[in-house]
Amino acid sequence: MKPRLLSILRCPVCKSNLAVQTYRRDETKEILDGVLTCTSCNAWFPIITGVPRMLLGSLQRDLVLAPHTFFLKSYKNLLPARTEEEWRAAVYAKSDRRNLKVKTASSFGYEWNTFLSKTLQDKSEVYRRDFLGWISPITGQFFDGKVVLEAGCGVGRHTYLAAQYNPKELIAIDLSEAVRASYENTKKFPNVHVVQADIYHLPFMNIFDYVFSIGVLHHLPQPEEGFQSLVSHLKPGGTISLWVYGRRHNFFHVYFNETVRLITRKLPYRFLHLLCYVPATGIAITNLLYRALKRFRVTSPLARFMPFKIYADLPFAVKLNDAFDVFATPRSTYWEKEEIEEWFSRTGIFKFNVEEYRKKSLKAYGVRVI
């Protein structure tokens, strides 16, 4: 955690300032391990391997404290007595396996750290094209000098790209353990901060000039509430961009994939990982056929009818990741254009635009006018 982040972070319980106890730093003076404590309500949040873990209640227990017993063992002599006692209780508490947030974070944590933790620079121009397509008409130049929030960063693929457009501060959040990979992938940027946080209880004030969320809201238990939370953290005049699954032209995903997912999402991750080589290999084969057809003038018109064209320039790891995403994610919702327009309309504070993107998805942006 870069020390300058302390002036941005707030307690997610009461929005008060935080005090920090530092246990370990790196050679650049970043805080690798420590504890943040609210100066008002005494809530506490560990900093683990460079990332502030700003979760509450069962999310803190199941996604932070129980999985990171090494931190407790390493710093038990430095932790405040109350913190050590609560941490030990969390380790032995029964996990709430029915909690959709916990299940979703566990699924994506495994997915991102297994498949894509080190692919940011491979095919980076392809990733840049997709990123700018999802947030358009926002351009890379729009980031310059702005305070930006990325809601749902995964391993930092979009964070890595956005950081190159010179934002004043770029804060990337994710609920899952993918924050560990995201931190490692982006720590070279002095203006980038990675935080493990819950979109419904963000540890910030309304300080953001720009908020973007790509492929996240449709996996939430209450997607519109997540959207409203992001809106509430925008400055007046701030802009928000989002990309979600569309319902139109998506019959296969809505009915076939979702039906199969009722079974596959219950499988052990490692076993499902192996199964996903089958669809990923199928996609790779169709991509080879697509490129072969595209090479010749006579056959190039046929190429546009090939499925999975969007994966043609992407590495196999992305194909495998997306297959796992389809079959492991606990929840996905699909939206009509009019429904997303209603989200913006119900805020009463936006000029906005919603449109179909590549037929099967929706992208939207809005400007907060109040």
N, C-alpha and C positions, 0 to 999 in steps of 0.2 A: 504494500500500500504506500503510495507516494504521500509524504506528509501534507502536501497541499490539499489532498482530498478531505482532510479533517474539517476544513472550513466549509465544505459542501455538504458533508453527511449530517443527518439529523436522526434522532431517535425515532424509529418507526412507530413507537407507542404514543409519544407525546410531542414529538417534533422539537425537543430541546437539544441543546448542544451536547457534544460527547467529549469525554476526556479519554486519553489513551495511556495505557501502560505498555511499554515496548520490551519484549523479551529477546528479539533477534532482528538484526538488520543485515542487509547485504552491503557490498562494497560501495554502492551508490547511495547509501543511507535510506533506501526503501525499507519499510517495516515489513518483515516477513512473518513474524509471529508476535502476537500481543493480545490485549483485551481492550475493547472500547466500553465505556460505562457512561450511561446517561447522567448528566449533572442534576437532573430533576427527579426522575422516577426510579433511578438506580437499575434500570434494565441493563443487561450486559451482553456483549457480542464479541466473539473471538475473531481475531485476524489470523488466518491459517494459510501458510504458504503464500503470503502476499495478498490474500483476498479477504476483505471484511465480510463476515458471514452474518448478514443483518436479518435473520429470520426469527419468527416468533412461535411460541407454543409448540405444537406437535411437529411443525416443520423444522424448528430448531433442533428438537430432540432427534427426529428420524433422519434428517438430511445433514446435520452438522455435528451434534455432540456424539451420538452413537457411532457414526462411522470414523470419527477422528480421535480414538482413544489414545493414539500416540502423543497427541498434544497434551492430554491430561497427564500422561506418564512423564512426559518431558519437563513439564512446568508445574508439577503439583506443589513444589516448594515455593513457587512465586505467585500462584493463583490466590486471590482472596478466599478465605474460608468458605464463604457463602457460595462463591462460584464453583469451587471444587466439590462441595457437597451436592449442588444441583446437577453438576456434570456427571458425577458418579450415579446419581439417581436416574438420570436420563439413559445411561449406558445399560442399566438393568431393567428399564421400563419396557413394557410390551409395545411393540410398534403398531401403529394404526394402519394396517395393510389395506383397509378399505378407503383410505383417504385418496381421492383422485389426484390431488396435487402431488402427493408423495409418489404415487405410482407413475405419474407422468414425468416427474423429475428423475426418477430412477431409470425409466426407459430411455429418456433423452440423454441422461448422464452416461449410460452404457454406450448408447449409439454414437454420440459425438466423440467420446474418448477412444472408442474402438476403431472407428472407420476414418474419421477426418481430422484427427488432432494435429496432423503435420502436413496438410495439403494446401496451405494458404497460398504459397508462392507458385505451386504447380498449377498451370492453367490460369494464372491470376488475371489475365486479360479477359478470359471467358467469364470469370467470376465478376469482374468489373462491369462487363456488358450487362450481365443479368441484374446486378445490383442497381445500376443506374436505370435499367428498364423498369424495375419494380417500384422505384421511388419517383420516376419521372411524373410531372415536368420539373421536379426538383433536380438540379444539376450538382456536380461536384463542387463547383464554385460557390454554391449556396452555403456550404459548411464553413467557409472562411470566417474566422473570428467569432463563431457562435458557440454557445454552450449547448451541447447536444446529448440527448439520452437515447440509447438503443435498448429497446425492451425485448429481451430474448436474444442474447448474443451467441449462444452455442459455444463453439470453439473460437469465435472471434473472426470468422471469415469476412463479414461485412464491417466489423470494427477495424480490421486491418486496412481495408480499402478506404473507409471514411476518414481514418486518421491521416491519410496522405493528402487530404484536402484542407488541412490546416485549421481545424476547429480550435477555438480557445480552450475548451475542455470537452472531452468526449467520455461520458460515463456509460459503460456497458453493463447491463444486469442480466442475470439468468438465475433460475431457481435451482438448476441442477449442478452436479459436480463438474460439468463442462467448464465452469468458471476457472478451474485449475489450468486447463489447456489454453483457454482464452487469455489468461494472465501471461502465461509463458510466451504465447504467440505475439503479444502486443506490448510487452513491457518495455521494449526499446523506444516506444513513443512517449515523450515526456508529458504529453497532454492527454493520455489515455488512462482511464481508471476502470477496473473490473470489480464488481460488487455482486455477491450472492444475495438476492433480494426477491421478495414476493411482489408481483405486480400490483396486488391489492393493498399492500402496506409498504409503500416506497419510502425509503429513508432520506427524503429530500423535501425541500420547499418548492414552490412554483417558480423555479429559476431558469427553466429551459427555453431557449429560442427555437429549438427544433427537437421533435421526438419522432423516431421511426420504429416501426415494428413489422418485421417481415416473417410471415409464416408462423405466428405465435398465437394470436387471439383465437383462432379456430380450434386450438387444443385446450382452452381454458374451461373450467366448470361453468363460469358465468362470463362469456366473452364480452358482453356489453359493459358489465361492471369493470372489467379490465380496461376497456377503452375509456370509460369515464375517469378511472384513476389516472390514466396517462394524460387526459385532457386537463385534469385539475393541477397538474404539475407544469403546465405551460405558462409562460408569461403572457400578458395581453400583447397581441400582435404576433405570438408564436405560431409555429406551423407544425402540423402532424401529418405523417404519411403512414399508411398501413397497406398490407397485402394479405388477403385471406383466400381460402378456397371458395370458388363459385359453384353454384348448383346447376346452372344451365350447362348443357353439353357435357355433363360429368356423370352420366348414367352409370358407367362401369365402376367408378369409384364409389358413388353413393350407394349402389345396391350390391355389386359383387364384392368389392374390397371390404366394405363394412360388414358384410355377412361373414366372410372368411375370418375377419379380424375377431369376431366373437370367440373363435377357437384359438387362433394363433397368439393373441395377446396374453393368453394364460400359460403359454409354453415358457420353459426356462430360456433366458436370453441366449446362452451359448448354443443351445440346440436350434433355436430360431435363427441365430446367426448363420449356422451351417445351411439351413434350409433356404436362406435368402440367396445363396449362390445360384440357385436354380433360376429364379426370375432375373437376377442381375446378369447371368450369362446369356439368357434369352435376349435381354435388352442389348447387350454387347454385340450379339450376332446380328440383330436387326440394324444396329448402327453400322456394322461392316457392310451390310447389303445396301443401306442408304448411301454410304459414301461411294460404293461401287457404281450404283445407278447414277449418281450425281456426276461421275467423271465423264460420261459420254453424252453427247448431244441427243442421240436417239433415245436413250433411256432416262435422261434427266427429268422429263416431265413426270415419270413414274415415282421419282424419289419423294415428291411432296406427299404421296399417299402412305409413305412408310410411318409406322407408329414410333414413338419415343425419339423423334428427331432432336428434341431439346437436349438429349444426352450425348449426341454424336461427338461433341468436342470435349466432353468431360471424362475424367479418369474413372477407372473401374470402381475405385473406392466410393465415388459419389453414387454410382448405380447401386452398389451394395448397401450403402447407407440409406438411400431412398426406399429400397425394397424393405429393409428393416423398419424404417419409419412407417411405411404403410401397414405392416402386419403386427407391429409391437405397440404402437401408440395407443394408450387406453381410450382416448376420445378424440374424434374429429367432427367438426360441424361444417356444413356447406351453406352458403348464403346467396340469396338473390340480391341484385343490385339495389332494389327498393328497400330491403331491410337495412343495408349499411347506410343508405341515405337517411333512414329514420334515426339511426344512432346519432348522426350529426345534427339532425333537426331537433332531437330531444334535448340537446345541450343548449340550444337557443343562442349560441355565441359564435357560430361559425359561418364563414363563407367556405363552401366545399364543392368538390367534384368527385364523383364515383364513376368508374368505367370498367368494362370487361377488359381483361388482359390475357392474351393468348387463348381466348375462348373459355378456358376452364377455371379462370381465377378472376378476382376483383382487386383493383388497386384504387386507393382513395387518398386525397389529401385535403386538408382544411386549414384555414387561418383563423385563429382566435381573435375576434374583433373587440372583445370586452376584457 
